[in-house]
Amino acid sequence: MYLGWLKMVLNVITNEAVMEPLIALILGYGVNIYAKNRRFKIIMDITADIVDYIEENYKDWGITGNEKMDKFLELFIKEFKKQVGRKPKDVEIETARIRAEALVQRARRDGGGKKR
């Protein structure tokens, strides 16, 4: 009795009319997850590099406080567009801003990071 039900479900799932859309759905989901992870990695890499760059040069540029974040956002948008081919969305900018603040706070907690 149980095998008959299992066999029927297996026949429905392996039916060509069901299998092709199911494979397309799984592939689409996988591509979407890959793209999201790739964007997130790009955001994290760009953010870390720009924070380091700004921390190394902000005194020479004569900027402090909020001006450093403004410079970060300017550089982030340029670099993101260069790597991805479009301007970052608001949610991507917010992710980068939060990540940048976290990196700076972590450096301060860890003893100020590098000598600047």
DSSP file (Angstrom, degrees, kcal/mol; ACC not computed):
  #  RESIDUE AA STRUCTURE BP1 BP2  ACC     N-H-->O    O-->H-N    N-H-->O    O-->H-N    TCO  KAPPA ALPHA  PHI   PSI    X-CA   Y-CA   Z-CA
    1    1 A M     >        0   0    0      0, 0.0     4,-1.4     0, 0.0     5,-0.1   0.000 360.0 360.0 360.0 -49.2    0.0    0.0    0.0
    2    2 A Y  H  >  +     0   0    0      1,-0.2     4,-2.2     2,-0.2     5,-0.2   0.855 360.0  54.6 -67.5 -34.4    2.7    2.5    1.0
    3    3 A L  H  > S+     0   0    0      1,-0.2     4,-2.6     2,-0.2    -1,-0.2   0.848 103.5  55.7 -69.0 -33.2    4.8    1.5   -2.0
    4    4 A G  H  > S+     0   0    0      2,-0.2     4,-2.0     1,-0.2    -1,-0.2   0.908 109.7  45.7 -64.4 -41.9    2.0    2.2   -4.4
    5    5 A W  H  X S+     0   0    0     -4,-1.4     4,-2.3     2,-0.2    -2,-0.2   0.914 114.1  48.2 -66.4 -44.8    1.6    5.8   -3.1
    6    6 A L  H  X S+     0   0    0     -4,-2.2     4,-2.5     1,-0.2    -2,-0.2   0.891 110.7  51.5 -62.8 -40.6    5.4    6.3   -3.2
    7    7 A K  H  X S+     0   0    0     -4,-2.6     4,-2.3     2,-0.2    -1,-0.2   0.898 109.4  50.4 -64.2 -40.1    5.6    5.0   -6.7
    8    8 A M  H  X S+     0   0    0     -4,-2.0     4,-2.1     2,-0.2    -2,-0.2   0.926 111.7  47.2 -64.2 -44.6    2.8    7.3   -7.8
    9    9 A V  H  X S+     0   0    0     -4,-2.3     4,-2.7     1,-0.2     5,-0.2   0.915 112.0  50.7 -62.4 -43.4    4.6   10.4   -6.3
   10   10 A L  H  X S+     0   0    0     -4,-2.5     4,-2.3     1,-0.2    -1,-0.2   0.889 109.5  50.8 -62.1 -40.1    7.8    9.3   -7.9
   11   11 A N  H  < S+     0   0    0     -4,-2.3     4,-0.5     2,-0.2    -1,-0.2   0.883 111.7  47.6 -64.9 -38.6    6.1    9.0  -11.3
   12   12 A V  H >< S+     0   0    0     -4,-2.1     3,-0.8     2,-0.2     6,-0.2   0.935 113.8  46.5 -67.9 -45.7    4.6   12.5  -11.0
   13   13 A I  H 3< S+     0   0    0     -4,-2.7    -2,-0.2     1,-0.2    -1,-0.2   0.894 114.9  46.0 -65.3 -39.6    7.9   14.1   -9.9
   14   14 A T  T 3< S+     0   0    0     -4,-2.3    -1,-0.2    -5,-0.2    -2,-0.2   0.488  84.4 118.8 -84.8  -1.2    9.9   12.4  -12.7
   15   15 A N  S X> S-     0   0    0     -3,-0.8     4,-3.2    -4,-0.5     3,-1.3  -0.422  72.4-127.0 -62.3 137.5    7.2   13.2  -15.3
   16   16 A E  H 3> S+     0   0    0      1,-0.3     4,-1.8     2,-0.2    -1,-0.1   0.835 108.1  58.2 -58.1 -36.0    8.8   15.4  -18.0
   17   17 A A  H 34 S+     0   0    0      1,-0.2    -1,-0.3     2,-0.2    -4,-0.1   0.756 117.4  33.3 -68.2 -23.9    6.1   18.0  -17.6
   18   18 A V  H <> S+     0   0    0     -3,-1.3     4,-1.8    -6,-0.2    -2,-0.2   0.805 114.7  56.8 -96.0 -39.4    7.0   18.4  -14.0
   19   19 A M  H  X S+     0   0    0     -4,-3.2     4,-2.8     1,-0.2     5,-0.2   0.894 101.7  54.0 -65.9 -43.4   10.7   17.8  -14.1
   20   20 A E  H  X S+     0   0    0     -4,-1.8     4,-2.4     1,-0.2    -1,-0.2   0.945 112.6  41.7 -61.5 -50.0   11.7   20.5  -16.6
   21   21 A P  H  > S+     0   0    0      0, 0.0     4,-2.6     0, 0.0    -1,-0.2   0.875 114.3  54.1 -64.2 -33.5   10.0   23.4  -14.7
   22   22 A L  H  X S+     0   0    0     -4,-1.8     4,-2.3     2,-0.2    -2,-0.2   0.919 110.0  45.8 -65.0 -43.3   11.4   22.0  -11.4
   23   23 A I  H  X S+     0   0    0     -4,-2.8     4,-2.7     2,-0.2     5,-0.2   0.913 113.2  50.2 -64.3 -42.9   14.9   21.9  -12.8
   24   24 A A  H  X S+     0   0    0     -4,-2.4     4,-2.6    -5,-0.2    -2,-0.2   0.901 111.0  49.7 -62.0 -41.0   14.5   25.5  -14.2
   25   25 A L  H  X S+     0   0    0     -4,-2.6     4,-2.3     2,-0.2    -2,-0.2   0.922 112.2  46.6 -63.8 -45.3   13.2   26.6  -10.8
   26   26 A I  H  X S+     0   0    0     -4,-2.3     4,-2.4     2,-0.2    -2,-0.2   0.911 113.9  48.1 -64.9 -43.1   16.1   25.1   -8.9
   27   27 A L  H  X S+     0   0    0     -4,-2.7     4,-2.6     2,-0.2     5,-0.2   0.915 111.6  50.2 -63.8 -42.8   18.7   26.5  -11.4
   28   28 A G  H  X S+     0   0    0     -4,-2.6     4,-2.2    -5,-0.2    -2,-0.2   0.907 111.2  48.8 -61.4 -42.1   17.1   30.0  -11.2
   29   29 A Y  H  X S+     0   0    0     -4,-2.3     4,-2.4     2,-0.2    -1,-0.2   0.918 111.7  49.6 -62.5 -44.3   17.2   29.9   -7.4
   30   30 A G  H  X S+     0   0    0     -4,-2.4     4,-2.5     1,-0.2    -2,-0.2   0.908 111.1  48.4 -62.8 -43.0   20.8   28.8   -7.5
   31   31 A V  H  X S+     0   0    0     -4,-2.6     4,-2.6     2,-0.2    -1,-0.2   0.903 111.2  51.2 -64.0 -41.1   21.8   31.6   -9.9
   32   32 A N  H  X S+     0   0    0     -4,-2.2     4,-2.3     2,-0.2    -2,-0.2   0.920 111.5  46.5 -62.3 -45.2   20.0   34.1   -7.7
   33   33 A I  H  X S+     0   0    0     -4,-2.4     4,-2.6     2,-0.2     5,-0.2   0.908 112.2  51.2 -64.3 -42.3   21.7   33.0   -4.5
   34   34 A Y  H  X S+     0   0    0     -4,-2.5     4,-2.5     1,-0.2    -2,-0.2   0.930 111.0  47.7 -60.7 -45.9   25.1   33.0   -6.3
   35   35 A A  H  X S+     0   0    0     -4,-2.6     4,-2.5     2,-0.2    -1,-0.2   0.903 112.1  49.6 -63.5 -41.2   24.5   36.6   -7.6
   36   36 A K  H  X S+     0   0    0     -4,-2.3     4,-2.3     1,-0.2    -1,-0.2   0.921 112.8  46.6 -64.2 -44.0   23.5   37.7   -4.2
   37   37 A N  H  X S+     0   0    0     -4,-2.6     4,-2.4     2,-0.2    -2,-0.2   0.880 111.6  52.0 -65.7 -37.5   26.5   36.2   -2.5
   38   38 A R  H  X S+     0   0    0     -4,-2.5     4,-2.5    -5,-0.2    -2,-0.2   0.928 110.7  47.3 -64.1 -45.4   28.8   37.6   -5.2
   39   39 A R  H  X S+     0   0    0     -4,-2.5     4,-2.7     1,-0.2    -2,-0.2   0.913 112.0  50.7 -61.6 -42.1   27.4   41.2   -4.6
   40   40 A F  H  X S+     0   0    0     -4,-2.3     4,-2.5     2,-0.2    -2,-0.2   0.916 110.9  48.1 -63.1 -42.8   27.8   40.8   -0.9
   41   41 A K  H  X S+     0   0    0     -4,-2.4     4,-2.7     2,-0.2     5,-0.2   0.903 111.5  50.6 -64.0 -41.0   31.4   39.7   -1.3
   42   42 A I  H  X S+     0   0    0     -4,-2.5     4,-2.8     2,-0.2     5,-0.3   0.929 110.5  49.5 -61.6 -45.2   32.1   42.6   -3.6
   43   43 A I  H  X S+     0   0    0     -4,-2.7     4,-2.5     1,-0.2    -2,-0.2   0.931 113.1  46.6 -58.8 -46.5   30.5   45.0   -1.1
   44   44 A M  H  X S+     0   0    0     -4,-2.5     4,-2.3     2,-0.2    -2,-0.2   0.917 114.4  46.4 -65.0 -43.8   32.6   43.6    1.8
   45   45 A D  H  X S+     0   0    0     -4,-2.7     4,-2.2     2,-0.2    -2,-0.2   0.939 114.9  45.8 -65.0 -46.8   35.9   43.6   -0.2
   46   46 A I  H  X S+     0   0    0     -4,-2.8     4,-2.7    -5,-0.2     5,-0.2   0.923 112.7  51.8 -61.7 -44.5   35.4   47.2   -1.5
   47   47 A T  H  X S+     0   0    0     -4,-2.5     4,-2.7    -5,-0.3     5,-0.2   0.937 110.2  47.0 -59.5 -49.6   34.4   48.4    1.9
   48   48 A A  H  X S+     0   0    0     -4,-2.3     4,-2.1     1,-0.2    -1,-0.2   0.917 114.4  47.6 -60.3 -43.8   37.4   47.0    3.6
   49   49 A D  H  X S+     0   0    0     -4,-2.2     4,-2.3    -5,-0.2    -1,-0.2   0.916 113.9  46.1 -64.8 -43.0   39.8   48.4    1.0
   50   50 A I  H  X S+     0   0    0     -4,-2.7     4,-2.9     2,-0.2     5,-0.2   0.895 110.3  53.1 -69.4 -39.5   38.2   51.9    1.0
   51   51 A V  H  X S+     0   0    0     -4,-2.7     4,-2.7    -5,-0.2     5,-0.2   0.942 111.9  46.2 -60.4 -46.2   38.2   52.1    4.8
   52   52 A D  H  X S+     0   0    0     -4,-2.1     4,-1.8    -5,-0.2    -2,-0.2   0.926 112.8  50.5 -59.9 -44.6   41.9   51.2    4.9
   53   53 A Y  H  X S+     0   0    0     -4,-2.3     4,-1.2     1,-0.2    -2,-0.2   0.917 113.3  44.7 -60.6 -45.5   42.6   53.7    2.1
   54   54 A I  H  X S+     0   0    0     -4,-2.9     4,-2.4     1,-0.2     3,-0.4   0.915 111.1  52.9 -67.4 -42.6   40.7   56.5    3.9
   55   55 A E  H  < S+     0   0    0     -4,-2.7     4,-0.2     1,-0.2    -1,-0.2   0.828 110.8  48.8 -63.3 -30.5   42.3   55.7    7.3
   56   56 A E  H  < S+     0   0    0     -4,-1.8    -1,-0.2    -5,-0.2    -2,-0.2   0.783 125.9  25.2 -75.3 -27.4   45.7   55.9    5.7
   57   57 A N  H  X S+     0   0    0     -4,-1.2     4,-1.9    -3,-0.4     3,-0.2   0.491  85.9  99.0-120.4  -5.0   45.1   59.3    3.9
   58   58 A Y  H  X>S+     0   0    0     -4,-2.4     5,-2.2     1,-0.2     4,-0.9   0.839  86.6  52.0 -62.5 -32.5   42.4   61.3    5.7
   59   59 A K  H  45S+     0   0    0     -4,-0.2     3,-0.5     2,-0.2    -1,-0.2   0.918 109.3  49.7 -67.4 -42.1   44.9   63.5    7.6
   60   60 A D  H  45S+     0   0    0      1,-0.2    -2,-0.2    -3,-0.2    -1,-0.2   0.852 112.5  48.4 -63.3 -33.9   46.7   64.4    4.3
   61   61 A W  H  <5S-     0   0    0     -4,-1.9    -1,-0.2     2,-0.1    -2,-0.2   0.650 109.8-126.7 -80.3 -15.6   43.3   65.2    2.8
   62   62 A G  T  <5 +     0   0    0     -4,-0.9     2,-0.3    -3,-0.5    -3,-0.2   0.842  61.7 135.4  73.5  34.1   42.4   67.3    5.8
   63   63 A I      < +     0   0    0     -5,-2.2     2,-0.3     4,-0.0    -1,-0.3  -0.851  25.9 172.6-115.5 153.6   39.1   65.6    6.5
   64   64 A T    >   -     0   0    0     -2,-0.3     3,-2.0    -5,-0.0     4,-0.4  -0.936  47.2  -8.9-146.0 167.6   37.5   64.3    9.8
   65   65 A G  T >> S+     0   0    0     -2,-0.3     3,-1.2     1,-0.3     4,-0.9  -0.078 128.9   7.3  50.5-125.3   34.3   62.9   11.1
   66   66 A N  H 3> S+     0   0    0      1,-0.3     4,-2.4     2,-0.2    -1,-0.3   0.750 122.8  68.0 -63.8 -24.9   31.4   62.9    8.7
   67   67 A E  H <> S+     0   0    0     -3,-2.0     4,-2.4     1,-0.2    -1,-0.3   0.855  96.3  55.6 -63.3 -32.7   33.6   64.0    5.9
   68   68 A K  H <> S+     0   0    0     -3,-1.2     4,-2.4    -4,-0.4    -1,-0.2   0.901 108.2  47.2 -65.6 -39.7   35.4   60.6    6.1
   69   69 A M  H  X S+     0   0    0     -4,-0.9     4,-2.7     2,-0.2    -2,-0.2   0.893 110.5  52.2 -68.8 -38.2   32.0   58.9    5.6
   70   70 A D  H  X S+     0   0    0     -4,-2.4     4,-2.3     2,-0.2    -2,-0.2   0.922 111.5  46.7 -61.0 -43.2   31.2   61.2    2.7
   71   71 A K  H  X S+     0   0    0     -4,-2.4     4,-2.6     2,-0.2     5,-0.2   0.898 110.9  53.2 -64.5 -40.6   34.5   60.3    1.1
   72   72 A F  H  X S+     0   0    0     -4,-2.4     4,-3.1     1,-0.2    -2,-0.2   0.943 110.1  46.7 -58.5 -48.5   33.8   56.6    1.7
   73   73 A L  H  X S+     0   0    0     -4,-2.7     4,-2.5     2,-0.2     5,-0.2   0.903 111.5  51.4 -63.7 -41.0   30.4   56.8    0.0
   74   74 A E  H  X S+     0   0    0     -4,-2.3     4,-1.8    -5,-0.2    -1,-0.2   0.946 115.8  40.7 -59.6 -48.9   31.9   58.7   -3.0
   75   75 A L  H  X S+     0   0    0     -4,-2.6     4,-2.6     1,-0.2     5,-0.2   0.878 113.5  54.3 -69.0 -37.6   34.7   56.1   -3.4
   76   76 A F  H  X S+     0   0    0     -4,-3.1     4,-3.0    -5,-0.2     5,-0.3   0.934 108.1  48.6 -61.7 -46.7   32.4   53.2   -2.7
   77   77 A I  H  X S+     0   0    0     -4,-2.5     4,-2.2     1,-0.2    -1,-0.2   0.914 113.4  47.6 -61.6 -43.1   29.9   54.2   -5.4
   78   78 A K  H  X S+     0   0    0     -4,-1.8     4,-2.0    -5,-0.2    -1,-0.2   0.942 115.9  43.2 -62.5 -47.6   32.6   54.7   -8.0
   79   79 A E  H  X S+     0   0    0     -4,-2.6     4,-2.2     2,-0.2     5,-0.2   0.888 113.1  51.6 -69.2 -38.8   34.3   51.4   -7.2
   80   80 A F  H  X>S+     0   0    0     -4,-3.0     4,-3.1    -5,-0.2     5,-0.6   0.932 110.8  48.6 -61.8 -45.3   31.0   49.4   -7.0
   81   81 A K  H  X5S+     0   0    0     -4,-2.2     4,-1.6    -5,-0.3    -1,-0.2   0.883 110.4  52.3 -62.8 -37.4   30.0   50.8  -10.4
   82   82 A K  H  <5S+     0   0    0     -4,-2.0    -1,-0.2    -5,-0.2    -2,-0.2   0.900 118.5  35.5 -64.9 -40.3   33.4   49.9  -11.9
   83   83 A Q  H  <5S+     0   0    0     -4,-2.2    -2,-0.2    -5,-0.1    -1,-0.2   0.838 130.3  28.5 -85.2 -33.8   33.1   46.3  -10.7
   84   84 A V  H  <5S-     0   0    0     -4,-3.1    -3,-0.2     2,-0.3    -2,-0.2   0.738  98.2-123.6-101.5 -27.2   29.4   45.6  -11.1
   85   85 A G  S  <<S+     0   0    0     -4,-1.6     2,-0.3    -5,-0.6    -4,-0.2   0.545  81.4  64.6  95.4   7.8   28.5   47.9  -13.9
   86   86 A R  S    S-     0   0    0     -6,-0.4    -1,-0.3     3,-0.0    -2,-0.3  -0.974  90.5 -88.3-152.6 163.0   25.8   49.8  -12.2
   87   87 A K        -     0   0    0     -2,-0.3     2,-0.1     1,-0.1   -10,-0.1  -0.463  54.4-100.7 -70.9 148.1   25.3   52.2   -9.2
   88   88 A P        -     0   0    0      0, 0.0    -1,-0.1     0, 0.0     2,-0.1  -0.398  35.1-117.5 -69.6 147.5   24.7   50.4   -5.9
   89   89 A K     >  -     0   0    0      1,-0.1     4,-2.4    -2,-0.1     3,-0.3  -0.343  31.6-101.6 -75.4 164.4   21.1   50.3   -4.6
   90   90 A D  H  > S+     0   0    0      1,-0.2     4,-2.5     2,-0.2     5,-0.2   0.880 123.7  52.4 -56.2 -40.7   20.2   52.0   -1.4
   91   91 A V  H  > S+     0   0    0      1,-0.2     4,-2.0     2,-0.2    -1,-0.2   0.858 109.4  49.7 -66.9 -34.3   20.3   48.7    0.5
   92   92 A E  H  > S+     0   0    0     -3,-0.3     4,-2.1     2,-0.2    -2,-0.2   0.884 110.9  49.3 -70.6 -38.7   23.8   48.0   -0.8
   93   93 A I  H  X S+     0   0    0     -4,-2.4     4,-2.6     2,-0.2    -2,-0.2   0.912 111.1  50.0 -64.9 -42.0   25.0   51.4    0.2
   94   94 A E  H  X S+     0   0    0     -4,-2.5     4,-2.5     2,-0.2     5,-0.2   0.896 109.3  51.3 -64.7 -40.2   23.5   50.9    3.7
   95   95 A T  H  X S+     0   0    0     -4,-2.0     4,-2.4     1,-0.2    -1,-0.2   0.925 112.1  46.9 -60.4 -44.8   25.2   47.5    4.0
   96   96 A A  H  X S+     0   0    0     -4,-2.1     4,-2.6     2,-0.2    -2,-0.2   0.894 111.1  51.6 -65.1 -40.2   28.5   49.1    3.0
   97   97 A R  H  X S+     0   0    0     -4,-2.6     4,-2.4     2,-0.2    -2,-0.2   0.930 112.1  45.6 -62.8 -45.8   28.0   52.0    5.5
   98   98 A I  H  X S+     0   0    0     -4,-2.5     4,-2.3     1,-0.2    -2,-0.2   0.914 113.6  49.7 -63.8 -43.1   27.3   49.7    8.4
   99   99 A R  H  X S+     0   0    0     -4,-2.4     4,-2.4    -5,-0.2    -2,-0.2   0.901 110.4  50.4 -62.9 -41.6   30.3   47.5    7.4
  100  100 A A  H  X S+     0   0    0     -4,-2.6     4,-2.3     2,-0.2    -2,-0.2   0.931 110.8  48.6 -63.3 -45.5   32.6   50.5    7.3
  101  101 A E  H  X S+     0   0    0     -4,-2.4     4,-2.7     1,-0.2     5,-0.2   0.907 111.2  50.9 -60.8 -41.2   31.4   51.7   10.7
  102  102 A A  H  X S+     0   0    0     -4,-2.3     4,-2.6     1,-0.2    -1,-0.2   0.904 109.2  50.4 -63.7 -41.5   32.0   48.2   12.1
  103  103 A L  H  X S+     0   0    0     -4,-2.4     4,-2.1     2,-0.2    -1,-0.2   0.914 112.5  46.5 -62.7 -42.4   35.5   48.1   10.7
  104  104 A V  H  X S+     0   0    0     -4,-2.3     4,-2.1     2,-0.2    -2,-0.2   0.924 114.0  47.5 -66.5 -44.4   36.4   51.4   12.2
  105  105 A Q  H  X S+     0   0    0     -4,-2.7     4,-2.5     1,-0.2    -2,-0.2   0.899 111.3  51.1 -64.0 -40.5   34.9   50.6   15.6
  106  106 A R  H  X S+     0   0    0     -4,-2.6     4,-2.1     1,-0.2    -1,-0.2   0.903 109.2  51.0 -63.0 -41.1   36.7   47.2   15.6
  107  107 A A  H  <>S+     0   0    0     -4,-2.1     5,-1.4     1,-0.2     6,-0.8   0.894 110.9  48.7 -64.1 -39.5   40.0   48.9   14.8
  108  108 A R  H ><5S+     0   0    0     -4,-2.1     3,-1.2     4,-0.3     4,-0.4   0.916 112.0  48.3 -65.5 -43.2   39.4   51.4   17.7
  109  109 A R  H 3<5S+     0   0    0     -4,-2.5    -2,-0.2     1,-0.3    -1,-0.2   0.849 105.1  59.9 -65.2 -34.5   38.6   48.6   20.1
  110  110 A D  T 3<5S-     0   0    0     -4,-2.1    -1,-0.3    -5,-0.2    -2,-0.2   0.201 137.7 -74.7 -82.6  17.8   41.6   46.6   19.1
  111  111 A G  T < 5S-     0   0    0     -3,-1.2    -3,-0.2     1,-0.1    -2,-0.2   0.704  82.9 -59.8  99.9  21.8   43.9   49.3   20.1
  112  112 A G  S   <S-     0   0    0     -5,-1.4    -4,-0.3    -4,-0.4    -1,-0.1   0.470  73.4-119.0  89.0   0.4   43.5   51.9   17.4
  113  113 A G  S    S+     0   0    0     -6,-0.8     2,-0.1    -7,-0.2     3,-0.1  -0.397  74.6   2.4  68.8-143.4   44.6   49.7   14.5
  114  114 A K  S    S-     0   0    0      1,-0.1     2,-0.3    -2,-0.1    -3,-0.0  -0.378  86.2 -97.1 -75.6 154.5   47.7   50.9   12.6
  115  115 A K              0   0    0      1,-0.1    -1,-0.1    -2,-0.1    -2,-0.0  -0.588 360.0 360.0 -70.4 129.8   49.6   54.0   13.6
  116  116 A R              0   0    0     -2,-0.3    -1,-0.1    -3,-0.1   -57,-0.1   0.369 360.0 360.0-122.4 360.0   48.3   56.9   11.5
